[in-house]
Amino acid sequence: MVPILEEIPILSYHKITSQAEFGLNTLPPRRFQEQMNYLKEQDFHPVTFQDLLTQKIPQHPIIITFDDGYSSVYQEAFPILKELGFRAVIFIISDYIGKINSWDANLFAIKFSHLDESQITALAAAGMEIGSHGVSHRALTFLTAKELEYELCHSREILTSLSGKAIESFAYPFGIQDITIQLAVQRAGYKFACINVWGSRNGSNHYCLPRLPVYRMDSLNSFKQKLNPGWRKQLEILKLRLCSWPAFLTPLYQKFFKKLY
C-alpha cells in the first residue's frame, strides 16, 4: 500500500498546443510553461505512479498526467518538463498510436495527431511513465466482458513492449467506471487507476483516483487555487465539474454512431 498517495494532488492535461478547437482541452504552451514554473517556484516535486511503488517520495509531491497521448505532449510539453527536471505520466490509447483522433466527437471534427512509436519510446527512455488509456477510448461500462478484457490487457501488452517497462497505471476513458470495472483493472495487473474531477478520494482505493483537470480557460490564479486547500479550491472543483459535462456526449456518439472495432 502507498498511504501517502491520498495526499498527493494529481493534475490532468490533454493537448499542449496553440492550435484552437471548440473545446476546453487545448492549453497554449506558454501557459503550460507558466504553470510548471509556478510548481518549481513552490518547491513541488513531480513524481510518477511507478515512483510510488518504491515508497521513496520527496517532500511536496505532485503527479502530472496527460490523457490520450497527443503528439503535442512530445513536441511542446516534454521540452518544458525536461528543462525543469520534471517527470509526468502519459496515458496512451494503444490503437491510435501514430494516428489522428478519429475516436473523438469534437465539434467540427478538428484533428490532432497522437504520439507515434518513436516518440513514446523516447519519452519512456527520458523517465516519463507510460500508462494505458485503453485500446480505443471507449467507455468501459458499455462493453462486454470480452471487450473489457481486450481493452485492458491488449493495451498493456502493446505499451509494455514500446516502453520497456511494466505498465502500472490506467486512466478510465471519460473517467467512467464502477466497482466491476475497478476490479477488472486490478485483475489486469494495474496498480493505480485514475478518474477525473467527478469523484473523491476513497481511503486506500488506488483504483478510483480523482484528478484536477487543467483547461484552456484556467488562468495562473485559478491554477494556483486548485493546489491550495480551502473554499477557493472547492469553487474551482465545482467550476471544473460544470465545464466537463459535455465530455459525456462522446461515449454516446461512439455507442450509437461509430464502430471503433
Backbone as CSV, one residue per row, in Angstrom:
resi,resn,N_x,N_y,N_z,CA_x,CA_y,CA_z,C_x,C_y,C_z
1,MET,0.836,-1.198,0.000,0.000,0.000,0.000,0.869,1.246,0.000
2,VAL,0.289,2.351,-0.499,1.020,3.606,-0.578,0.158,4.683,0.083
3,PRO,0.139,4.747,1.424,-0.801,5.628,2.112,-0.638,7.098,1.766
4,ILE,0.577,7.526,1.423,0.799,8.935,1.115,0.059,9.380,-0.129
5,LEU,-0.346,8.462,-0.979,-0.992,8.804,-2.245,-2.240,9.643,-2.022
6,GLU,-2.962,9.417,-0.944,-4.188,10.157,-0.695,-3.938,11.650,-0.510
7,GLU,-2.701,12.043,-0.282,-2.377,13.442,-0.042,-1.704,14.103,-1.247
8,ILE,-1.499,13.371,-2.322,-0.769,13.904,-3.472,-1.756,14.443,-4.516
9,PRO,-1.673,15.732,-4.868,-2.534,16.243,-5.946,-2.144,15.634,-7.286
10,ILE,-3.147,15.338,-8.104,-2.917,14.776,-9.433,-3.544,15.718,-10.459
11,LEU,-2.721,16.277,-11.329,-3.198,17.167,-12.394,-3.428,16.366,-13.672
12,SER,-4.390,16.794,-14.475,-4.585,16.135,-15.772,-4.652,17.175,-16.888
13,TYR,-3.895,16.895,-17.940,-3.850,17.717,-19.147,-4.220,16.838,-20.341
14,HIS,-4.416,17.481,-21.485,-4.641,16.767,-22.734,-3.666,17.265,-23.800
15,LYS,-4.043,18.317,-24.520,-3.227,18.829,-25.621,-2.511,20.104,-25.185
16,ILE,-1.217,20.169,-25.393,-0.447,21.393,-25.145,-0.101,21.970,-26.510
17,THR,-0.941,22.892,-26.967,-0.799,23.392,-28.331,-1.477,24.742,-28.474
18,SER,-1.001,25.523,-29.419,-1.639,26.802,-29.746,-2.774,26.622,-30.739
19,GLN,-2.907,25.429,-31.306,-3.996,25.162,-32.255,-5.333,25.224,-31.523
20,ALA,-6.271,25.954,-32.070,-7.565,26.138,-31.418,-8.508,24.980,-31.724
21,GLU,-9.440,24.741,-30.821,-10.530,23.802,-31.056,-11.741,24.277,-30.287
22,PHE,-12.901,23.735,-30.601,-14.122,24.101,-29.914,-14.310,23.174,-28.714
23,GLY,-13.453,23.377,-27.748,-13.461,22.577,-26.535,-12.500,23.198,-25.543
24,LEU,-12.306,22.518,-24.433,-11.502,23.083,-23.349,-10.153,22.397,-23.178
25,ASN,-9.872,21.369,-23.957,-8.729,20.509,-23.665,-7.409,20.945,-24.293
26,THR,-7.396,22.079,-24.995,-6.125,22.586,-25.506,-5.606,23.674,-24.577
27,LEU,-4.310,23.619,-24.282,-3.677,24.619,-23.436,-2.454,25.162,-24.166
28,PRO,-2.356,26.490,-24.347,-1.189,27.049,-25.042,0.112,26.710,-24.308
29,PRO,1.174,26.427,-25.033,2.451,26.093,-24.402,2.945,27.151,-23.416
30,ARG,2.729,28.431,-23.721,3.211,29.481,-22.816,2.511,29.395,-21.458
31,ARG,1.217,29.018,-21.466,0.503,28.906,-20.193,0.953,27.657,-19.431
32,PHE,1.216,26.589,-20.166,1.754,25.395,-19.516,3.109,25.715,-18.879
33,GLN,3.939,26.494,-19.585,5.230,26.897,-19.040,5.048,27.691,-17.750
34,GLU,4.095,28.608,-17.723,3.823,29.397,-16.515,3.432,28.493,-15.344
35,GLN,2.592,27.521,-15.628,2.127,26.631,-14.567,3.261,25.759,-14.032
36,MET,4.092,25.242,-14.931,5.214,24.431,-14.487,6.236,25.282,-13.718
37,ASN,6.442,26.520,-14.154,7.339,27.418,-13.423,6.821,27.664,-12.015
38,TYR,5.502,27.805,-11.888,4.907,28.003,-10.560,5.166,26.790,-9.663
39,LEU,4.989,25.587,-10.212,5.261,24.386,-9.414,6.710,24.371,-8.940
40,LYS,7.611,24.766,-9.825,9.036,24.800,-9.468,9.287,25.830,-8.368
41,GLU,8.696,27.005,-8.513,8.879,28.066,-7.526,8.325,27.671,-6.162
42,GLN,7.244,26.904,-6.154,6.609,26.491,-4.899,7.204,25.203,-4.342
43,ASP,8.270,24.728,-4.959,9.009,23.562,-4.481,8.196,22.271,-4.543
44,PHE,7.288,22.187,-5.547,6.622,20.912,-5.808,7.605,19.984,-6.515
45,HIS,7.481,18.684,-6.249,8.350,17.690,-6.868,7.486,16.660,-7.602
46,PRO,7.385,16.766,-8.923,6.580,15.803,-9.681,7.137,14.378,-9.574
47,VAL,6.229,13.443,-9.326,6.576,12.019,-9.247,5.633,11.256,-10.164
48,THR,5.917,9.997,-10.371,5.061,9.134,-11.178,4.460,8.041,-10.289
49,PHE,3.507,7.316,-10.840,2.930,6.207,-10.080,3.977,5.116,-9.845
50,GLN,4.863,4.929,-10.818,5.934,3.955,-10.627,6.815,4.328,-9.440
51,ASP,7.028,5.624,-9.231,7.799,6.080,-8.071,7.128,5.661,-6.768
52,LEU,5.795,5.694,-6.746,5.077,5.385,-5.513,5.315,3.953,-5.062
53,LEU,5.578,3.066,-6.006,5.811,1.668,-5.649,7.114,1.483,-4.889
54,THR,8.041,2.435,-5.042,9.307,2.371,-4.296,9.167,2.960,-2.908
55,GLN,8.092,3.741,-2.688,7.829,4.453,-1.438,8.947,5.444,-1.089
56,LYS,9.728,5.866,-2.073,10.743,6.907,-1.866,10.182,8.198,-2.450
57,ILE,9.389,8.893,-1.651,8.651,10.049,-2.125,9.247,11.320,-1.526
58,PRO,9.544,12.329,-2.362,10.112,13.581,-1.843,9.051,14.425,-1.135
59,GLN,9.481,15.508,-0.525,8.560,16.465,0.062,7.777,17.175,-1.047
60,HIS,6.534,17.551,-0.757,5.670,18.272,-1.691,5.548,17.562,-3.044
61,PRO,5.131,16.306,-3.045,4.977,15.606,-4.327,3.724,16.045,-5.063
62,ILE,3.751,15.890,-6.373,2.589,16.131,-7.225,2.720,15.201,-8.424
63,ILE,1.602,14.791,-9.007,1.629,13.934,-10.188,1.018,14.709,-11.353
64,ILE,1.760,14.804,-12.449,1.305,15.477,-13.664,0.949,14.401,-14.684
65,THR,-0.292,14.409,-15.163,-0.713,13.389,-16.130,-1.229,14.044,-17.417
66,PHE,-1.117,13.288,-18.509,-1.642,13.700,-19.812,-2.504,12.562,-20.344
67,ASP,-3.745,12.862,-20.669,-4.641,11.852,-21.233,-4.569,11.842,-22.761
68,ASP,-4.768,10.676,-23.341,-4.938,10.431,-24.775,-3.628,10.270,-25.543
69,GLY,-2.529,10.811,-25.047,-1.237,10.623,-25.719,-1.123,11.386,-27.020
70,TYR,-1.399,12.693,-26.985,-1.257,13.505,-28.190,0.204,13.821,-28.468
71,SER,0.527,14.015,-29.745,1.912,14.284,-30.121,2.406,15.611,-29.559
72,SER,1.487,16.518,-29.241,1.901,17.799,-28.659,2.554,17.619,-27.293
73,VAL,2.288,16.505,-26.635,2.966,16.233,-25.360,4.466,16.108,-25.589
74,TYR,4.822,15.439,-26.669,6.245,15.296,-27.007,6.815,16.591,-27.573
75,GLN,6.062,17.228,-28.430,6.570,18.401,-29.139,6.635,19.651,-28.264
76,GLU,5.640,19.841,-27.388,5.544,21.086,-26.630,5.774,20.908,-25.121
77,ALA,5.135,19.906,-24.516,5.240,19.754,-23.062,6.572,19.145,-22.634
78,PHE,7.029,18.157,-23.373,8.246,17.439,-22.988,9.464,18.359,-22.840
79,PRO,9.733,19.272,-23.785,10.889,20.159,-23.596,10.800,21.004,-22.323
80,ILE,9.595,21.447,-21.975,9.411,22.240,-20.756,9.650,21.390,-19.519
81,LEU,9.092,20.189,-19.507,9.286,19.280,-18.379,10.764,18.933,-18.212
82,LYS,11.421,18.644,-19.323,12.830,18.259,-19.278,13.694,19.407,-18.753
83,GLU,13.391,20.615,-19.178,14.152,21.788,-18.733,14.072,21.970,-17.219
84,LEU,12.915,21.674,-16.654,12.710,21.864,-15.218,13.065,20.633,-14.391
85,GLY,13.416,19.538,-15.070,13.722,18.309,-14.355,12.488,17.608,-13.834
86,PHE,11.340,17.816,-14.524,10.068,17.229,-14.108,9.803,15.931,-14.875
87,ARG,9.034,15.066,-14.223,8.560,13.848,-14.872,7.044,13.852,-14.873
88,ALA,6.452,13.048,-15.744,4.999,13.028,-15.874,4.543,11.642,-16.286
89,VAL,3.228,11.455,-16.272,2.597,10.196,-16.672,1.749,10.471,-17.908
90,ILE,1.929,9.667,-18.949,1.218,9.866,-20.208,0.350,8.643,-20.479
91,PHE,-0.957,8.839,-20.468,-1.907,7.760,-20.701,-2.232,7.681,-22.190
92,ILE,-1.930,6.546,-22.799,-1.961,6.404,-24.260,-3.065,5.440,-24.707
93,ILE,-3.740,5.809,-25.790,-4.742,4.942,-26.431,-3.993,4.091,-27.453
94,SER,-3.865,2.809,-27.199,-2.927,1.997,-27.987,-3.312,1.858,-29.454
95,ASP,-4.586,1.857,-29.796,-4.996,1.703,-31.194,-4.802,2.975,-32.018
96,TYR,-4.485,4.074,-31.345,-4.346,5.345,-32.062,-2.922,5.867,-32.058
97,ILE,-1.973,5.013,-31.751,-0.568,5.410,-31.797,-0.210,5.784,-33.234
98,GLY,0.311,6.998,-33.419,0.686,7.465,-34.746,-0.479,7.853,-35.644
99,LYS,-1.690,7.915,-35.102,-2.881,8.237,-35.894,-3.512,9.538,-35.401
100,ILE,-4.566,9.967,-36.074,-5.307,11.138,-35.627,-6.443,10.698,-34.704
101,ASN,-7.062,11.661,-34.044,-8.082,11.354,-33.032,-9.470,11.185,-33.642
102,SER,-9.627,10.231,-34.513,-10.916,9.988,-35.151,-11.944,9.406,-34.188
103,TRP,-11.518,8.974,-33.006,-12.437,8.455,-31.995,-13.246,9.567,-31.335
104,ASP,-12.772,10.814,-31.442,-13.299,11.926,-30.657,-14.427,12.637,-31.402
105,ALA,-15.526,12.885,-30.701,-16.666,13.574,-31.313,-16.603,15.075,-31.051
106,ASN,-15.433,15.684,-31.306,-15.325,17.126,-31.066,-16.013,17.915,-32.188
107,LEU,-16.440,19.124,-31.861,-17.157,19.949,-32.824,-16.286,20.264,-34.036
108,PHE,-16.877,20.164,-35.213,-16.229,20.454,-36.486,-15.099,19.474,-36.812
109,ALA,-15.012,18.368,-36.053,-14.058,17.288,-36.343,-12.627,17.799,-36.537
110,ILE,-12.182,18.684,-35.656,-10.814,19.186,-35.732,-9.866,18.064,-35.315
111,LYS,-8.837,17.826,-36.132,-7.983,16.665,-35.923,-6.675,17.024,-35.226
112,PHE,-6.254,16.126,-34.356,-4.973,16.232,-33.670,-4.275,14.880,-33.768
113,SER,-2.981,14.891,-33.904,-2.237,13.644,-34.033,-1.854,13.083,-32.667
114,HIS,-1.765,11.765,-32.612,-1.314,11.073,-31.405,0.182,10.756,-31.519
115,LEU,0.789,10.508,-30.380,2.196,10.119,-30.344,2.441,8.904,-31.221
116,ASP,3.605,8.879,-31.890,3.969,7.680,-32.630,4.890,6.808,-31.772
117,GLU,5.260,5.664,-32.295,6.034,4.703,-31.506,7.380,5.271,-31.063
118,SER,8.067,5.968,-31.966,9.390,6.501,-31.623,9.289,7.560,-30.523
119,GLN,8.242,8.357,-30.539,8.063,9.375,-29.508,7.759,8.740,-28.153
120,ILE,6.936,7.703,-28.165,6.625,7.005,-26.909,7.889,6.388,-26.319
121,THR,8.679,5.753,-27.157,9.932,5.141,-26.698,10.870,6.193,-26.129
122,ALA,10.955,7.358,-26.781,11.836,8.433,-26.308,11.351,8.997,-24.975
123,LEU,10.058,9.157,-24.819,9.512,9.659,-23.558,9.795,8.695,-22.413
124,ALA,9.605,7.407,-22.666,9.872,6.400,-21.626,11.350,6.382,-21.256
125,ALA,12.217,6.496,-22.257,13.663,6.493,-22.004,14.093,7.703,-21.192
126,ALA,13.337,8.806,-21.306,13.669,10.029,-20.575,13.094,10.056,-19.168
127,GLY,12.423,8.982,-18.760,11.915,8.893,-17.400,10.442,9.190,-17.234
128,MET,9.748,9.440,-18.339,8.302,9.630,-18.251,7.630,8.262,-18.088
129,GLU,6.566,8.231,-17.319,5.830,6.973,-17.156,4.780,6.858,-18.253
130,ILE,4.729,5.703,-18.884,3.698,5.406,-19.874,2.594,4.600,-19.198
131,GLY,1.375,5.124,-19.268,0.221,4.422,-18.724,-0.769,4.118,-19.832
132,SER,-1.771,3.322,-19.527,-2.760,2.921,-20.525,-4.038,3.749,-20.409
133,HIS,-4.606,4.069,-21.561,-5.917,4.720,-21.641,-6.864,3.849,-22.458
134,GLY,-6.534,2.538,-22.469,-7.334,1.581,-23.213,-6.877,1.439,-24.652
135,VAL,-7.599,0.617,-25.396,-7.289,0.363,-26.802,-7.946,1.405,-27.703
136,SER,-9.203,1.738,-27.433,-9.981,2.533,-28.386,-10.638,3.770,-27.802
137,HIS,-10.415,4.040,-26.510,-11.045,5.166,-25.810,-12.564,5.034,-25.807
138,ARG,-13.035,3.838,-25.548,-14.472,3.635,-25.374,-14.801,3.598,-23.884
139,ALA,-15.991,4.050,-23.526,-16.448,3.971,-22.141,-16.534,2.504,-21.738
140,LEU,-15.794,2.118,-20.723,-15.655,0.700,-20.381,-16.944,0.082,-19.864
141,THR,-17.818,0.885,-19.276,-19.072,0.338,-18.749,-20.033,-0.073,-19.859
142,PHE,-19.758,0.326,-21.114,-20.616,-0.043,-22.241,-20.200,-1.385,-22.852
143,LEU,-19.103,-1.973,-22.389,-18.501,-3.104,-23.085,-18.934,-4.452,-22.509
144,THR,-18.808,-5.490,-23.319,-18.972,-6.850,-22.834,-17.727,-7.238,-22.028
145,ALA,-17.804,-8.338,-21.305,-16.667,-8.789,-20.517,-15.452,-9.061,-21.398
146,LYS,-15.689,-9.636,-22.580,-14.592,-9.942,-23.501,-13.963,-8.667,-24.040
147,GLU,-14.787,-7.689,-24.395,-14.271,-6.420,-24.901,-13.490,-5.682,-23.821
148,LEU,-13.996,-5.731,-22.596,-13.310,-5.074,-21.477,-11.930,-5.672,-21.265
149,GLU,-11.850,-6.986,-21.261,-10.557,-7.648,-21.076,-9.580,-7.250,-22.183
150,TYR,-10.078,-7.162,-23.403,-9.226,-6.771,-24.532,-8.712,-5.351,-24.352
151,GLU,-9.584,-4.423,-23.966,-9.181,-3.031,-23.763,-8.077,-2.921,-22.710
152,LEU,-8.202,-3.670,-21.647,-7.254,-3.563,-20.536,-5.950,-4.307,-20.817
153,CYS,-6.054,-5.516,-21.321,-4.868,-6.369,-21.462,-4.087,-6.097,-22.742
154,HIS,-4.785,-5.917,-23.858,-4.059,-5.694,-25.118,-3.299,-4.367,-25.086
155,SER,-3.933,-3.336,-24.564,-3.239,-2.041,-24.487,-2.013,-2.151,-23.590
156,ARG,-2.137,-2.886,-22.503,-0.998,-3.039,-21.580,0.157,-3.777,-22.258
157,GLU,-0.155,-4.790,-23.044,0.881,-5.535,-23.763,1.614,-4.651,-24.773
158,ILE,0.863,-3.900,-25.564,1.456,-3.029,-26.580,2.360,-1.981,-25.940
159,LEU,1.885,-1.344,-24.893,2.629,-0.259,-24.261,3.831,-0.769,-23.469
160,THR,3.725,-1.960,-22.904,4.883,-2.567,-22.243,5.998,-2.804,-23.249
161,SER,5.632,-3.287,-24.432,6.617,-3.543,-25.472,7.310,-2.254,-25.922
162,LEU,6.552,-1.177,-26.054,7.119,0.087,-26.524,7.970,0.782,-25.463
163,SER,7.505,0.743,-24.215,8.199,1.479,-23.156,9.340,0.693,-22.528
164,GLY,9.268,-0.639,-22.642,10.285,-1.473,-21.998,10.086,-1.608,-20.506
165,LYS,8.916,-1.170,-20.002,8.623,-1.235,-18.571,7.203,-1.740,-18.366
166,ALA,6.974,-2.330,-17.199,5.622,-2.766,-16.874,4.710,-1.555,-16.778
167,ILE,3.512,-1.679,-17.303,2.537,-0.589,-17.257,1.742,-0.735,-15.963
168,GLU,1.936,0.222,-15.062,1.354,0.126,-13.723,0.082,0.950,-13.559
169,SER,-0.178,1.917,-14.457,-1.278,2.850,-14.233,-2.231,2.881,-15.421
170,PHE,-3.483,3.206,-15.105,-4.553,3.237,-16.101,-5.410,4.470,-15.852
171,ALA,-5.890,5.088,-16.927,-6.861,6.180,-16.820,-8.128,5.756,-17.532
172,TYR,-9.248,5.766,-16.817,-10.520,5.361,-17.407,-10.939,6.361,-18.491
173,PRO,-11.236,5.902,-19.706,-11.742,6.818,-20.721,-12.986,7.552,-20.222
174,PHE,-12.971,8.875,-20.340,-14.038,9.753,-19.874,-14.205,9.723,-18.352
175,GLY,-13.333,9.019,-17.650,-13.455,8.879,-16.201,-14.592,7.972,-15.783
176,ILE,-15.196,7.252,-16.741,-16.372,6.433,-16.455,-15.956,5.048,-15.978
177,GLN,-16.468,4.652,-14.809,-16.126,3.352,-14.239,-17.118,3.010,-13.132
178,ASP,-17.040,1.786,-12.656,-17.788,1.353,-11.478,-16.957,0.283,-10.782
179,ILE,-17.478,-0.320,-9.757,-16.679,-1.282,-8.986,-16.303,-2.494,-9.832
180,THR,-17.177,-2.906,-10.757,-16.850,-4.033,-11.638,-15.653,-3.703,-12.516
181,ILE,-15.622,-2.487,-13.052,-14.507,-2.052,-13.895,-13.237,-1.940,-13.064
182,GLN,-13.339,-1.394,-11.864,-12.172,-1.271,-10.996,-11.533,-2.633,-10.729
183,LEU,-12.355,-3.616,-10.441,-11.835,-4.955,-10.159,-11.190,-5.563,-11.409
184,ALA,-11.769,-5.307,-12.574,-11.191,-5.815,-13.820,-9.825,-5.177,-14.076
185,VAL,-9.690,-3.889,-13.788,-8.412,-3.192,-13.942,-7.368,-3.792,-13.004
186,GLN,-7.781,-4.090,-11.799,-6.865,-4.711,-10.836,-6.432,-6.092,-11.300
187,ARG,-7.364,-6.895,-11.804,-7.039,-8.234,-12.292,-6.103,-8.178,-13.494
188,ALA,-6.210,-7.129,-14.293,-5.365,-6.990,-15.485,-3.923,-6.639,-15.138
189,GLY,-3.657,-6.356,-13.873,-2.277,-6.130,-13.442,-1.895,-4.706,-13.127
190,TYR,-2.829,-3.774,-13.265,-2.525,-2.381,-12.951,-2.515,-2.172,-11.439
191,LYS,-1.714,-1.201,-10.989,-1.634,-0.885,-9.555,-2.396,0.384,-9.196
192,PHE,-2.645,1.234,-10.186,-3.321,2.508,-9.957,-4.251,2.799,-11.133
193,ALA,-5.351,3.514,-10.856,-6.251,3.922,-11.934,-6.885,5.262,-11.586
194,CYS,-6.964,6.119,-12.591,-7.432,7.497,-12.399,-8.791,7.733,-13.035
195,ILE,-9.585,8.540,-12.339,-10.822,9.052,-12.916,-10.567,10.519,-13.269
196,ASN,-11.602,11.356,-13.252,-11.381,12.781,-13.463,-11.899,13.533,-12.245
197,VAL,-12.399,14.721,-12.425,-12.805,15.528,-11.273,-14.095,15.026,-10.635
198,TRP,-14.836,14.164,-11.346,-16.078,13.622,-10.790,-15.761,12.464,-9.850
199,GLY,-15.441,12.766,-8.633,-15.136,11.734,-7.652,-14.389,12.334,-6.486
200,SER,-14.187,11.525,-5.462,-13.440,11.979,-4.302,-12.543,10.852,-3.821
201,ARG,-11.510,11.218,-3.107,-10.590,10.210,-2.590,-11.332,9.246,-1.677
202,ASN,-11.066,7.980,-1.840,-11.788,6.950,-1.107,-10.797,6.091,-0.341
203,GLY,-10.291,6.652,0.746,-9.376,5.905,1.587,-8.185,5.387,0.817
204,SER,-7.969,4.078,0.871,-6.804,3.480,0.222,-7.151,2.847,-1.124
205,ASN,-8.281,3.238,-1.723,-8.662,2.698,-3.028,-7.838,3.375,-4.114
206,HIS,-6.850,2.677,-4.633,-5.975,3.239,-5.659,-6.492,3.002,-7.069
207,TYR,-7.749,2.552,-7.191,-8.355,2.317,-8.499,-9.491,3.310,-8.775
208,CYS,-9.500,4.410,-8.023,-10.517,5.448,-8.219,-9.931,6.792,-7.773
209,LEU,-8.828,7.184,-8.425,-8.083,8.364,-8.009,-8.541,9.593,-8.789
210,PRO,-9.191,10.546,-8.135,-9.637,11.751,-8.841,-8.478,12.682,-9.157
211,ARG,-8.637,13.435,-10.230,-7.605,14.373,-10.659,-8.189,15.781,-10.805
212,LEU,-7.300,16.742,-10.939,-7.679,18.132,-11.143,-7.375,18.492,-12.597
213,PRO,-8.382,18.531,-13.469,-8.127,18.896,-14.866,-7.659,20.342,-14.975
214,VAL,-6.824,20.592,-15.967,-6.397,21.949,-16.300,-6.903,22.233,-17.702
215,TYR,-7.744,23.265,-17.815,-8.384,23.584,-19.074,-7.869,24.901,-19.656
216,ARG,-8.254,25.158,-20.893,-7.785,26.338,-21.610,-8.172,27.633,-20.904
217,MET,-9.327,27.661,-20.234,-9.787,28.908,-19.617,-9.119,29.169,-18.269
218,ASP,-8.279,28.246,-17.795,-7.659,28.414,-16.481,-6.556,29.473,-16.520
219,SER,-6.712,30.505,-15.716,-5.649,31.489,-15.539,-4.613,30.929,-14.574
220,LEU,-3.501,31.622,-14.449,-2.499,31.180,-13.484,-3.066,31.227,-12.075
221,ASN,-3.923,32.211,-11.803,-4.515,32.305,-10.479,-5.429,31.125,-10.182
222,SER,-6.258,30.744,-11.150,-7.145,29.596,-10.921,-6.333,28.308,-10.784
223,PHE,-5.219,28.223,-11.519,-4.326,27.065,-11.367,-3.788,26.992,-9.943
224,LYS,-3.401,28.128,-9.397,-2.889,28.167,-8.024,-3.968,27.711,-7.040
225,GLN,-5.203,28.155,-7.279,-6.282,27.809,-6.357,-6.558,26.304,-6.326
226,LYS,-6.340,25.631,-7.449,-6.544,24.182,-7.479,-5.640,23.457,-6.485
227,LEU,-4.492,24.060,-6.206,-3.481,23.393,-5.383,-3.472,23.855,-3.938
228,ASN,-4.333,24.820,-3.608,-4.374,25.346,-2.251,-5.657,24.918,-1.559
229,PRO,-5.572,24.392,-0.336,-6.783,23.948,0.364,-7.687,25.122,0.705
230,GLY,-8.960,24.815,0.900,-9.895,25.857,1.287,-11.046,26.004,0.317
231,TRP,-11.875,27.019,0.561,-13.097,27.181,-0.227,-12.817,27.550,-1.674
232,ARG,-11.699,28.232,-1.933,-11.388,28.593,-3.314,-11.101,27.351,-4.160
233,LYS,-10.438,26.361,-3.566,-10.206,25.110,-4.286,-11.531,24.408,-4.565
234,GLN,-12.430,24.394,-3.580,-13.729,23.763,-3.786,-14.527,24.472,-4.878
235,LEU,-14.375,25.806,-4.957,-15.039,26.550,-6.021,-14.473,26.173,-7.385
236,GLU,-13.155,25.969,-7.455,-12.531,25.531,-8.702,-13.040,24.154,-9.110
237,ILE,-13.181,23.253,-8.149,-13.671,21.906,-8.449,-15.102,21.965,-8.982
238,LEU,-15.934,22.816,-8.380,-17.302,22.984,-8.868,-17.290,23.497,-10.301
239,LYS,-16.436,24.469,-10.589,-16.333,25.004,-11.940,-15.887,23.925,-12.918
240,LEU,-14.926,23.109,-12.509,-14.438,22.037,-13.381,-15.537,21.037,-13.693
241,ARG,-16.349,20.716,-12.699,-17.431,19.760,-12.925,-18.483,20.319,-13.882
242,LEU,-18.786,21.594,-13.745,-19.762,22.212,-14.637,-19.250,22.256,-16.079
243,CYS,-17.947,22.490,-16.223,-17.371,22.606,-17.562,-17.154,21.266,-18.251
244,SER,-17.024,20.204,-17.467,-16.618,18.925,-18.045,-17.777,18.049,-18.510
245,TRP,-19.016,18.417,-18.195,-20.122,17.501,-18.519,-20.275,17.218,-20.019
246,PRO,-19.961,18.179,-20.965,-20.131,17.832,-22.390,-19.287,16.645,-22.843
247,ALA,-18.223,16.320,-22.095,-17.384,15.184,-22.479,-18.165,13.876,-22.492
248,PHE,-19.264,13.821,-21.758,-20.041,12.588,-21.709,-20.838,12.356,-22.996
249,LEU,-20.850,13.344,-23.903,-21.536,13.153,-25.180,-20.749,12.238,-26.111
250,THR,-19.414,12.233,-25.984,-18.591,11.408,-26.872,-18.881,9.911,-26.723
251,PRO,-18.984,9.363,-25.490,-19.316,7.934,-25.406,-20.657,7.587,-26.045
252,LEU,-21.617,8.507,-25.980,-22.897,8.244,-26.632,-22.747,8.237,-28.151
253,TYR,-21.940,9.158,-28.658,-21.637,9.194,-30.103,-20.977,7.888,-30.529
254,GLN,-20.035,7.415,-29.743,-19.336,6.171,-30.074,-20.283,4.980,-30.066
255,LYS,-21.147,4.944,-29.072,-22.023,3.786,-28.903,-23.053,3.675,-30.020
256,PHE,-23.594,4.815,-30.449,-24.723,4.773,-31.375,-24.363,5.105,-32.820
257,PHE,-23.223,5.780,-33.043,-22.933,6.243,-34.401,-21.588,5.788,-34.963
258,LYS,-20.714,5.233,-34.139,-19.387,4.918,-34.650,-18.931,3.557,-34.135
259,LYS,-18.524,2.705,-35.017,-17.983,1.392,-34.653,-16.464,1.512,-34.605
260,LEU,-15.887,1.357,-33.414,-14.444,1.574,-33.254,-13.633,0.323,-33.556
261,TYR,-14.199,-0.861,-33.343,-13.558,-2.093,-33.798,-14.563,-3.225,-33.756
